[in-house]
Amino acid sequence: MSNNKSYRRFAPISALLLLLMAGCTHMTKQAPRAFTGYMVQQKLPLKVGVNITGELLKAKGEYHLQGDVWITPIGGSMATNAPVLARQVFADVVEMSNGRLPANQSVAAILTPRVAYITRTVAATRGGESIMDIKVEWTLADSKGNTIWVNTIDGRSIGTRGSLTEDLAWEALENVLLKSQTAISSAQAIRHFVQRQSP
């Protein structure tokens, strides 16, 4: 009888201890916004569809710290910025959803972004270095699905363990977008394709 009373007395405490040991899951807030700090350049004379996939919209990073899980959604920001980036490089851009063009639209090529990797390293001390790394794969295919060009671009930001994850993620995304502008606009395979489209 006394054993049952002791069990009932300590059961809630044991449950609380297990809950604390299990850790918590934290979702960082990453409100989609458009990056505007691109280099001004001459646009390639090509009509391109930017394909926003369901996979891209769901993209997120995850890292663990002292038993807690931190989740960083990045897909919404990437989906917002992919068409903005494309308009810095190409003369005409059409937004697509999961490979579907809007009615009465046609394009010469389709640009599809995919978040290949996102992670954050965390230092042992609060003032130690913390790195956020984002890799985005870009694929440009012609209207028949033949790959013209594919490349993975790496963006990185550096802070401390105390840096807000959303700030590091935005800085890393800015880095990815600027590097992507340079990579896409300078790619010889894309330039050759543009030349072949000229009458």
N, C-alpha and C positions, 0 to 999 in steps of 0.2 A: 504493500500500500504506500509506504513512504517512498519507495523507488518510483512509483507512478507520479507522486507529487513532485519529486525532484526533477523528473523528466519534463513534466508540464512547466515547471518553473524555468528550466534552462533551454527548452526548445526554441523559444523566440530569440534568445540571445545567440544561440548556435546558428539559426537561420540568418540573422543579421550579419554575423561574422562571415558566413559563406557568401552572402551578397556582396559584402565589401571586398572580399578576396577575389571575387569574380571580375571586379572592375566595371567600368562604365563605358558606354559608347557615346562619343561626341561627334556631332555633325557640324562642320564649319559652314558659316554662311558665305556663299559666293554668288552675290547678285550679278547676273550677266550684264556687262557693259561693254561698249565698243571702244577699242583702242584706236587712237587717232594720230599717233606719232610716227606715221610712215614717212619714208623718204619720197620726195616728189620725183617722178620719173615718167618717161614716155611709155604709154600703154601699148601692149601687144594687140594688133588688130585681129582679135579672135572673139567669137561669141561662145561663152563657156557656161555650162550649168554647174552650180555648186551643190553637191549632193549631201544633204544632211540626213544621216541615218539614225535609226533608233539606237543602235550601238553607241554612236557618238553622244547622243543626248544622255545616255546612262553612264558615261565614263566618270570614274571617280578614283581617287587615290586613298590609300589606307596605311596608317602606320601605328605602331604600338609604343606606349610610354608608361612605364610603371604599372602595368596591368590594365591600363585603359586603352581603348581603340579610338583613334581619331580618323574620321572620314572626311575627305575633301571632294565634293562634287565639282567637276571641271567641265563636264560635257555641255552644260548650258552656255557657259562663257565661250567655249570653242565654237559652238553652233552659231552664236551671235556674231563672232568675229570672222568666221571663215568667209562669208559673202563680202564683208567689209574689206578683208585682205584681197580677195579676188578682184574687187573693183579698183584696187590700186595697181593691179598688174594687167588686167584684160579690159579691152574697150567696151565689151558688152557682157553682162552677167545676168543669169537667170537662176533663181533659187529653186531647188528641187527637194523633194522629200522621199527618202527611201527609193531613189532611182526613178521617180515619176516626175515628168515634166508637166508644167501647167498646160492647160488646153491651148491649142493653136501656137505652141512654141516649139522651136527646134534649135539645136545647138551643134557646133562643130566638135566639141569635146566636153567631157564631164570631169570635174575635179572633186575628188572624194577625200575628206580628211578622216583620220582615225587616231584616237589617242592610244599609242602603243604602250606607254609606260608613264606612271607618275608615282613619285615616292618622296619622302622627306627623311633625311638622316638627322638624328637628334644627339647632341653632345651629352656627356655625362654630367656636366655642370651647367648652370643657368646661363653663364656668360660664354660658354663654349660655342664653337661654330656649328651652325645647322644649315643644311643644303636642301633646297627643293629642286627636283629634277623632273622635267616633263619632256616626253618624246612624242612627236606627232608625225604620223606617216601620211604623206600626200601621194595620191595616185591620180594621174591625168590619163584618161582613156578617150579614144575617139567615139563617135556616136554608135559604132558597132560593138564597142566593148574591148577593142584592142588597146593594150597598154602602150601609151606614148612615153610616159616618164613616171618613175616612182622614187621617192626619197624619204628618209626619216630625218627629221630636224629635232635637234636637242636644245632645250631652253633651260636655263639654270638661274637660281637666285640664291644669295647667301645672307644669312642673318645669324641670330643666336638662338639658343634654346628657348629664350623668352619671347622671340618674335612671333607675331600672330601668323598662323598658318595661312589665312586668307590673303594677307599681305604678301607673303612669300610666293604663294601660288600665282597671284596677279603679276608680280615681277617676273616670274619664270615664264608665264604666258606671253607677256610683252616681248620677252627675249625670243621665244619661239616664233612669234608673228613677224618680228623684224627679220630674223634669219630666214624665215620661209619666203618673205617677199623677195629677198636677194636670190635665194635658191631657185625659185620658180621663174623669175624674170630673166635669170642668166642661163638657165638650162639650155644647152645646145639642142637637145632632142625636141624641146618645145618650140624653139625658134625655127628649126627645120620644118616642123609640122606646120607652123604658121605660114612659112614661105610657100609650102605646097598648096595651101588653101587660096593663095592669091591668084586671081584670074590671069 
